Amino acid sequence: MDPRPITKWMFYGYIAIVFSFIFLPIIASVVFSFNSQRFPTVPLGTFSTVWYETILTDSDVWDAAKTSIIVALCTSVIATFIGFCTAYADYRYRFFGKSGFLALALLPPTIPLIIMALAMLAWFARMGISGQVWSVIAAHTVLTIPFAMAIIRLRLNDIDPQLEAAAWNLGATEWVAVRNIILPFSKPAIIASLCLTAAVSFDEFAVAWFVAGLNKTIPVLIMEIVTGNIDPQVNAIGSFVFLTSMTLVVLAQLLLMKRLGRKWRGR
Amino acid sequence: MSQPIVQFLDVTKRFGDFVAVKNLNLDIYPGEFVAIMGPSGCGKTTTLRMLAGLEVPSDGDIFLDGEIMNEVSPHERDTPLVWQSLALFPFLNVRENVEFGLKMRGIQADERCLRAAKWLERMEIKAFSERNVDSLSGGQRQRVALARALVIEPKILLLDEPLSALDAHLVIRMQQVLTRLQRELGITFVYVTHSQSEAFAMADRVVIMGDGEIAQVGRPRDIYREPGNRFVAEFVGRNNIVTGKIESVAQNTAAISTSMGVFTVTVTEDQRIQVGIDATFVIAADLVRLTNTKPEADNVIACSLISEEFVGSVVTLFLESVDGHEFKVQLQERYLAEIDLKSDGSLFLSWPSASAHLLPV
């Protein structure tokens, strides 16, 4: 990097601006969630947990939280399983149309969410399965498989290609080699993928809003509350969502960094 | 001789349009240490992988212990391989790595432990048995890889350039370990390498491959002294190769005329030689004499020094004849003082006719 201090300070300043744009609204939301006043204005009122008490006694919030957690858990498991299979197919085999297969597997995040949501709704309605928890799970799984696959693929790229063959050579069938060699090797990436896909699903609004019907997830519930009126309990719910997602993302990040750390130590 | 343990019959392996191995015929006998040697891309590793079942031959048959193995999948064979990267399982400790093959064969935990312990002791790595493989040195990892392969008590062990990642002094040490092990166990070792020194130091028989085909099979000394063709002569050791035309044949000596003069070569009776045909002969660099005065000998070439390469007790001198042909001379370092190395064409190479080897026509 440029050694001159002016460049260095400009760089730090830039970073600070980026981070404040990202985090100031969230911090404001957290601050207002502990504010006794109804309207989010300065000067603040007194410190209060009244909005948290409101959401804890609100059965709508509890139902939405339950739906969100079920959806996030199921999505993460299914998406990680399919993502692992896709990544392993890419790692292990060469076949006709592989680049097309990879492009298709990685396509969903490039489709505008609203288009995806509409298509999902139309498709589920046609099949008569829209408006159920399972329809949200299915939609979220489609959305998150590419993330799962990308993370696990990164890990499989690091594996010594002779490792799996060494297991066969010592008497392991292909299944046993996957279970004993590929899975333990991919474990950090698999856990990271579970965390990340759960976080994405937990936060996702657009698709859930279209296909969830009466099974509202947390983001859908927030949207409904804020369209109706100004209600500070949204800040409380938001803080709770932020905390959950951040925990999952940081966990995933730590697992992936551990992987890199080992790689660097090896050099 | 007994039944071969390994038989390749007209084995060909194609990858798309690329032919990796062409019509390979090779018998390997029980208890032999065979080295397959050749430059990279010569098909030696593919040959080994076919033996382990990791590649299926496109044509021909492979027999192992009398049974046809073409379609037998790798996990159903007892052909453990020591990999170039060693391929130790990084998430298992040393003992678990060694036990892996036994576990796959359904052997109970307590017996696994016992048998692994025996090999850990034999390979002098018992002290590390609960350590992570990442924390071991190169030589120790090598021993883990050997123990892991040998613990299943195979009749044959395959080795794919296992020493290529080691430091030079460790290579010599591991060569001794391997030859001793092979002699003590009495099992067949098939060792793939590009290193002549490794192959010649350890193997009973060396198979030289080039371009997917076997160029020569023989004992290391025979290959070294009597290369079967130009490819082998160029690939093996430091050989001086001279081409010319046969001028005359008298009893067991042929005279060959070249651009540098006429030289005589001792020939055997079974070599079919006719006057007038093209001929190539080889003189190993260590059989050439180098003097400052022109000797009274049949085969003499005047030349100049180009460069020298010093590797301890042996020195290789690179010389050039008047018409630009390069010659190599290898001599003991302590004899170097007796020669005045000059670059003005006043050095003389000479060799007895019996030291030159005429390549089969």
Interface residues (C-beta under 8 A of the other chain):
Chain A: D160 Q162 L163 A165 A166 A167 W168 N169 L170 G171 A172 T173 V176 N180 I181 P184 F185 G266
Chain B: A52 G53 L54 S73 P74 H75 T79 P80 L81 W83 Q84 S85 A87 F89 P90 F91 F100 G101 M104 R105 D134 R148 A149 I152
